[in-house]
Amino acid sequence: MTLPTPLQMMGAPGSPYTRKMRAVLRYRRIPFRFIQQNSREAAKLPAAKVPLLPTFYLPDASGAVAPVTDSTPLIRRFEEAFEGRSVIPSDPALRFLDELLEDFADEWLTKCMFHYRWYHAADIDKARRVLPLWAMSATPDEQVAPVQKMIGDRQVSRLHVVGSNDVTAPVIEDSYRRFLVAFDAHLQRSRFLFGGRPASADFAAMGQLTCLALFDPTPAALTLELSPRVHAWTEASEDLSGLDPEDADWTSPDALPDTFRALLELVGRYHAPFLLANAAALEAGNEKVETEIAGKPWVQKPFPYQRKCLAWLRESHAGLDTTARATVDGLLDGTGCEALFA
């Protein structure tokens, strides 16, 4: 269905998913109007049932404007509504791998992002002081101060939602270090994950990295230490409107460099075991996910949305034709990801 432009998008600079979607729209040259969260303009718009960022205001089946969230299905909806400059690979095997890596960025790297921002004192202090000022820059300090305290207290209290705690902290931080090293190595061979043009997974990773590599002090310092290349790639990828992609810029599945396999091994090492343990805990009605990830203990409350993510990945894998599935399974074999589809 054709969508009217400019699209209306409400979000905040501190939201990795806002930065993800804003970069997608810039790259695809889709006209949009950015509305700051908690602004006078945002107050006039209908509220989403689940208040997530970013929120788009799109026509529903009756033509009425309705709030819509969740970046991954929104990207696919915009693919159908707007032609050209696609962020979804044309090859079905690559398309599946893109979906898998987008899920890793959206659902695992976000654990890293939320953990670093609200676990370490320096990061908590910066975030609570800066985040409210994006919408309250013209407000006196004495009025902002209670909001700064409220945001800091609330977000620290929600660390458990993403699984961040004293038990899991070493796993989360080790995974980010390993991701930086692996992604840096891949970027030395390929401008983006799948060649010379960005896919949805690139934008998902970039969104999380706008926080991890550019904003929050602890992971930003680590990024500069281990990979100034990732820092630079993140900043450059926020506006790719000047890039002119060609079909040949997609790498064929059989030409993916060995550095791509290292990224799949990260998914298999961290994200896959969590998705499986989370689904098992929900199926059993357990109040905790208790498992091992990368040889270390992991404990958190189960998360229903990530069970849906696993189901969607399995549905996409099952929907591959015989040739594409054989290609995908060959690439996943031995990475740990194959357990998701056993």
C-alpha positions in Angstrom: 0.0 0.0 0.0 1.3 3.4 -0.9 2.0 5.7 2.0 1.7 9.4 2.1 4.9 11.4 2.6 6.5 13.0 4.4 6.2 10.1 6.9 5.7 11.3 10.5 8.2 9.7 12.9 8.4 10.4 16.6 11.6 9.5 18.4 14.6 10.6 20.5 18.3 10.8 19.7 19.1 8.5 22.6 17.0 5.7 21.2 19.1 3.2 19.0 16.0 2.2 17.1 15.2 5.8 16.3 18.7 6.3 14.9 18.3 3.0 13.0 15.0 4.0 11.3 16.1 7.6 10.7 19.2 6.3 8.9 17.1 3.9 6.8 14.8 6.7 5.7 17.8 9.0 4.8 19.5 6.2 2.8 16.3 5.3 1.0 15.5 9.0 0.4 12.0 8.6 1.8 10.8 12.1 2.9 10.0 12.2 6.6 9.2 14.6 9.4 11.1 13.9 12.7 9.1 14.8 15.8 11.0 15.0 19.1 9.6 12.8 21.9 8.0 14.8 24.7 7.6 17.8 22.5 4.6 20.0 21.9 4.2 18.4 18.5 4.4 14.9 19.9 1.6 15.7 22.4 -0.8 16.2 19.6 -0.3 12.7 18.2 -2.2 9.5 19.2 -0.4 7.3 21.8 0.7 3.8 20.8 -0.6 0.9 22.9 3.0 0.0 23.8 5.0 3.3 23.8 8.1 2.3 21.9 10.5 4.4 20.0 10.4 5.3 17.2 6.7 5.6 16.5 5.4 6.2 13.0 1.9 7.5 12.3 0.5 5.6 9.3 -2.9 5.1 7.8 -4.7 1.9 8.9 -7.1 -0.2 6.9 -9.8 2.4 7.3 -7.5 5.3 6.4 -7.3 6.7 9.9 -3.9 7.6 11.2 -2.6 5.1 13.8 0.7 4.8 15.7 2.9 1.9 14.6 6.1 0.7 16.2 8.7 -2.1 15.8 11.5 -1.3 13.4 11.9 -4.7 11.7 8.4 -5.0 10.3 8.3 -1.3 9.5 11.4 -1.6 7.3 9.6 -4.4 5.4 6.4 -2.4 5.1 8.4 0.6 3.7 10.0 -1.8 1.2 6.6 -2.6 -0.2 5.5 1.1 -0.2 8.5 2.7 -1.7 10.6 1.6 -4.7 14.4 1.6 -5.1 17.4 1.7 -2.8 16.3 -1.5 -1.1 17.9 -2.5 2.2 16.7 -6.1 1.8 19.1 -8.3 -0.2 17.5 -9.8 -3.4 19.2 -13.2 -2.9 16.9 -15.3 -0.6 19.9 -16.8 1.4 21.3 -13.4 2.0 17.9 -12.1 2.9 17.6 -14.7 5.6 21.1 -14.0 6.9 20.2 -10.3 7.0 17.2 -11.1 9.1 19.3 -13.2 11.5 21.9 -10.5 12.0 19.3 -7.8 12.3 17.7 -9.8 15.1 21.2 -10.2 16.8 21.7 -6.4 16.7 18.2 -5.5 17.8 17.9 -8.1 20.5 21.5 -8.9 21.7 23.5 -5.8 21.0 20.7 -3.8 22.7 21.5 -5.8 25.9 25.1 -4.4 25.6 23.7 -0.9 24.9 21.3 -0.8 27.9 23.8 -2.5 30.2 26.6 -0.1 29.6 24.3 3.0 29.8 22.7 2.1 33.1 25.3 -0.2 34.9 28.5 1.9 35.2 28.5 5.1 37.2 30.0 7.4 34.6 27.5 6.2 31.9 24.5 6.6 34.3 25.6 10.1 35.2 26.0 11.2 31.5 22.8 9.6 30.4 20.6 10.9 33.2 22.0 14.4 32.7 21.8 14.6 28.9 18.8 12.5 27.9 16.1 14.8 29.3 17.7 17.9 27.8 17.0 16.8 24.2 13.3 17.7 24.9 14.0 20.3 27.7 16.9 22.4 26.5 14.9 25.6 27.1 13.9 24.6 30.7 15.7 25.9 33.8 18.1 23.6 35.6 15.9 23.4 38.8 13.0 22.1 36.7 15.1 19.6 34.8 16.8 18.2 37.9 13.8 16.1 39.2 13.3 14.7 35.7 17.0 13.7 35.4 16.8 11.9 38.7 13.6 10.2 37.8 14.9 8.9 34.5 18.1 7.6 36.0 16.3 5.8 38.8 13.7 4.3 36.5 16.2 3.1 33.9 18.6 1.6 36.4 15.7 -0.3 38.0 14.9 -1.7 34.6 18.3 -3.3 33.9 16.7 -6.7 34.7 14.5 -6.4 31.6 17.5 -6.9 29.3 19.2 -9.4 31.6 21.8 -7.0 32.9 23.0 -7.9 36.5 26.1 -8.8 38.4 26.0 -12.4 37.1 25.5 -11.6 33.5 27.7 -8.4 33.2 30.9 -10.3 32.3 29.1 -12.1 29.5 27.5 -9.0 28.1 30.8 -7.0 28.2 32.8 -9.9 26.7 30.3 -10.1 23.9 30.7 -6.5 23.0 34.5 -6.7 22.9 34.3 -9.8 20.7 31.8 -8.0 18.4 34.1 -5.0 18.0 37.0 -7.2 17.0 34.9 -9.3 14.6 33.1 -6.4 13.0 36.3 -4.5 12.5 37.9 -7.5 10.7 34.8 -7.8 8.5 34.8 -4.0 7.6 38.4 -4.4 6.4 37.1 -6.8 3.8 33.6 -5.4 3.1 32.1 -1.9 3.4 28.9 -3.3 4.8 27.8 -6.7 6.1 26.8 -8.0 2.6 29.0 -6.0 0.3 29.1 -2.5 -1.0 25.5 -1.5 0.0 23.8 -1.5 3.4 21.2 -4.0 4.5 18.7 -3.7 7.3 21.1 -5.5 9.6 23.7 -2.8 9.0 21.3 -0.2 10.1 20.3 -2.3 13.2 23.9 -2.6 14.2 24.5 1.1 13.5 21.6 2.1 15.7 23.0 0.3 18.7 26.5 1.6 18.0 25.3 5.2 18.0 25.0 4.7 21.7 27.8 2.2 22.4 30.4 3.7 20.1 29.4 7.4 20.1 27.6 8.4 23.3 28.1 6.3 26.4 31.5 6.8 27.9 32.6 3.3 28.9 31.8 1.5 25.6 32.8 4.5 23.6 36.3 4.4 25.1 36.4 0.7 24.5 35.4 1.2 20.9 38.1 3.7 20.3 40.6 1.4 21.9 39.7 -1.7 20.0 38.2 -0.3 16.7 38.4 3.3 15.7 37.1 1.9 12.4 33.8 0.9 13.9 33.5 4.3 15.5 34.1 6.0 12.1 31.7 3.5 10.3 28.9 4.3 12.7 29.2 8.0 12.2 29.4 7.7 8.4 26.4 5.3 8.2 24.0 7.7 9.8 23.5 9.4 6.5 24.1 7.4 3.4 21.7 9.4 1.2 24.6 10.2 -1.2 25.4 6.5 -1.8 24.3 5.2 -5.2 23.9 1.4 -4.8 23.9 -1.1 -7.6 22.5 -4.7 -7.7 26.1 -5.9 -8.1 27.0 -4.4 -4.8 25.4 -7.3 -3.0 28.0 -10.0 -2.3 26.8 -13.5 -3.4 26.4 -16.0 -0.6 29.3 -18.1 -1.9 31.6 -15.1 -1.9 31.1 -14.0 1.7 34.5 -13.6 3.3 35.6 -15.7 6.3 35.2 -12.6 8.5 31.4 -13.0 8.0 31.5 -16.5 9.5 33.1 -15.0 12.6 30.1 -12.8 13.0 27.8 -15.8 12.7 29.8 -17.5 15.4 29.1 -14.6 17.7 25.4 -15.0 17.1 25.8 -18.7 17.8 27.9 -18.1 20.9 25.7 -15.5 22.6 22.3 -14.8 21.0 21.3 -18.4 20.0 21.7 -19.9 23.4 19.7 -17.1 25.0 16.8 -17.4 22.5 16.6 -21.1 23.1 16.8 -20.9 26.9 14.3 -18.0 26.9 11.8 -20.0 24.9 12.2 -23.1 27.0 11.7 -21.0 30.2 8.5 -19.5 28.9 7.3 -22.9 27.7 7.9 -24.4 31.1 6.3 -21.4 32.9 9.5 -20.7 34.8 10.1 -17.3 36.3 13.8 -17.3 35.5 16.0 -18.1 32.5 18.9 -20.0 34.0 21.5 -21.3 31.6 25.1 -20.9 30.4 26.2 -18.6 27.7 29.8 -18.7 26.4 30.6 -21.0 29.3 29.4 -18.5 32.0 26.2 -18.4 34.0 23.2 -16.4 32.7 20.1 -15.6 34.7 17.3 -13.2 34.0 13.5 -13.0 33.7 12.1 -14.5 30.5 11.2 -12.1 27.8 8.1 -13.0 25.7 8.9 -10.8 22.7 12.2 -12.6 22.1 10.2 -15.9 21.9 8.4 -14.2 19.0 11.7 -13.3 17.4 12.8 -16.9 17.5 9.5 -18.0 16.0 9.8 -15.5 13.1 13.3 -16.6 12.4 12.2 -20.2 12.3 9.3 -19.3 10.0 11.7 -17.5 7.6 14.1 -20.5 7.6 11.3 -22.9 6.9 10.1 -20.7 4.1 13.4 -20.9 2.2 13.4 -22.9 -1.0 15.6 -26.0 -1.1 18.5 -24.3 -2.7 18.5 -21.3 -0.4 18.1 -23.4 2.7 21.0 -25.6 1.7 23.1 -22.5 1.2 22.1 -21.0 4.6 22.5 -24.3 6.4 26.0 -24.7 5.0 27.0 -21.2 6.2 25.4 -21.8 9.6 26.9 -25.3 10.2 29.3 -25.3 13.1 28.6 -21.6 14.1 26.1 -22.5 16.9 23.3 -20.8 14.9 22.2 -24.1 13.5 20.8 -25.0 16.9 18.0 -22.5 16.4 16.6 -24.5 13.5 17.3 -28.0 14.6 
